[in-house]
Amino acid sequence: VQLVESGGGVVQPGGSLRLTCAASGFTFSQYTLSWVRQAPGRRLEAIAHINADGGSKMYADSVKGRFTISRDNAKAMMYLQMDNLKSDDTAMYYCSKGPGVRGQGTQVTVGS
């Protein structure tokens, strides 16, 4: 299993970023996937989930209405569109296939 995140960066409050997760090594279209994040000194937080066919999505209250999870099963890619970013969104973001299975992460920093 390989999960590779990209798209992080530094953005001003109110700005947007789109994260991408490229997956390989498993049958991508058969699995529910998630985005999780971890800020310094804080616990790992699951923020968005999408089921195998993309028809069902769930969000943590902290990102609901601002973040959108999506996937392209033909390309084995998952995305996280993040809008109206806040300083509290600063964290390392990971795509996850399940407990303990995630990529190396991409850093998102909101602020100057």
C-alpha positions as CSV (number, residue, x, y, z in Angstrom):
1,V,0.0,0.0,0.0
2,Q,1.3,3.4,-0.9
3,L,-0.4,6.7,-0.3
4,V,1.3,9.9,-1.4
5,E,-0.1,13.3,-0.4
6,S,0.7,16.6,-2.1
7,G,-0.7,20.1,-2.3
8,G,0.1,21.6,1.1
9,G,1.7,24.9,1.6
10,V,1.4,28.3,3.3
11,V,-1.8,30.3,2.8
12,Q,-3.3,33.3,4.4
13,P,-6.5,33.0,6.5
14,G,-9.5,32.8,4.3
15,G,-7.5,31.3,1.5
16,S,-7.8,27.9,-0.2
17,L,-5.7,24.8,-0.9
18,R,-6.4,21.5,-2.7
19,L,-4.7,18.4,-1.3
20,T,-4.2,15.3,-3.5
21,C,-3.6,11.7,-2.5
22,A,-2.2,9.3,-5.0
23,A,-2.8,5.7,-4.1
24,S,-1.4,2.4,-5.3
25,G,-0.9,-1.2,-4.1
26,F,-4.5,-2.0,-3.4
27,T,-7.9,-2.0,-5.1
28,F,-8.6,1.7,-4.6
29,S,-12.3,1.5,-5.6
30,Q,-13.2,-0.9,-2.9
31,Y,-12.2,1.1,0.1
32,T,-13.5,3.9,2.2
33,L,-10.8,6.5,2.6
34,S,-10.2,9.4,4.9
35,W,-8.3,12.6,5.4
36,V,-6.8,13.0,8.9
37,R,-4.6,15.7,10.4
38,Q,-2.3,16.3,13.3
39,A,-1.3,19.7,14.7
40,P,1.8,20.0,16.9
41,G,1.0,18.8,20.4
42,R,-2.5,17.6,19.5
43,R,-4.1,14.3,18.8
44,L,-4.7,12.9,15.3
45,E,-8.0,14.2,14.1
46,A,-10.1,12.5,11.4
47,I,-11.7,15.3,9.4
48,A,-13.3,13.7,6.3
49,H,-14.4,10.3,5.1
50,I,-15.6,9.1,1.7
51,N,-17.0,5.7,0.9
52,A,-15.9,3.4,-1.9
53,D,-18.0,4.9,-4.7
54,G,-17.9,8.4,-3.5
55,G,-21.6,8.6,-2.8
56,S,-21.3,9.1,0.9
57,K,-19.2,11.7,2.7
58,M,-18.8,12.7,6.3
59,Y,-17.0,15.6,7.9
60,A,-15.8,16.6,11.3
61,D,-17.7,19.6,12.7
62,S,-14.4,21.6,12.7
63,V,-14.3,21.5,8.8
64,K,-17.9,21.1,7.8
65,G,-19.0,23.6,5.2
66,R,-15.4,24.6,4.4
67,F,-13.7,21.4,3.2
68,T,-14.9,19.0,0.5
69,I,-13.6,15.4,0.0
70,S,-13.8,13.7,-3.4
71,R,-12.2,10.8,-5.3
72,D,-11.6,9.6,-8.8
73,N,-11.6,5.8,-8.8
74,A,-10.4,5.6,-12.4
75,K,-7.2,7.5,-11.4
76,A,-6.9,6.1,-7.9
77,M,-6.8,9.6,-6.5
78,M,-8.5,11.3,-3.6
79,Y,-8.8,15.1,-3.0
80,L,-9.5,17.5,-0.2
81,Q,-10.6,21.0,-1.3
82,M,-10.1,23.4,1.7
83,D,-11.7,26.8,1.6
84,N,-11.9,29.6,4.1
85,L,-8.9,28.3,5.9
86,K,-8.3,29.3,9.5
87,S,-5.2,29.3,11.7
88,D,-6.6,26.3,13.5
89,D,-6.3,24.3,10.3
90,T,-2.5,24.4,10.5
91,A,-1.4,20.8,10.7
92,M,0.1,17.9,8.8
93,Y,-2.5,16.3,6.6
94,Y,-2.6,12.6,5.8
95,C,-4.7,10.4,3.6
96,S,-5.7,7.2,5.3
97,K,-6.9,3.8,4.3
98,G,-7.6,2.8,7.8
99,P,-6.1,2.7,11.3
100,G,-2.4,3.1,11.1
101,V,-2.3,3.1,7.3
102,R,-1.5,6.6,5.9
103,G,1.0,8.4,3.8
104,Q,3.9,10.6,4.7
105,G,1.7,13.7,4.9
106,T,1.7,17.2,3.5
107,Q,2.0,20.3,5.7
108,V,-0.6,23.0,5.7
109,T,0.2,26.3,7.4
110,V,-2.4,29.0,7.6
111,G,-0.9,32.4,8.5
112,S,2.0,34.6,7.6
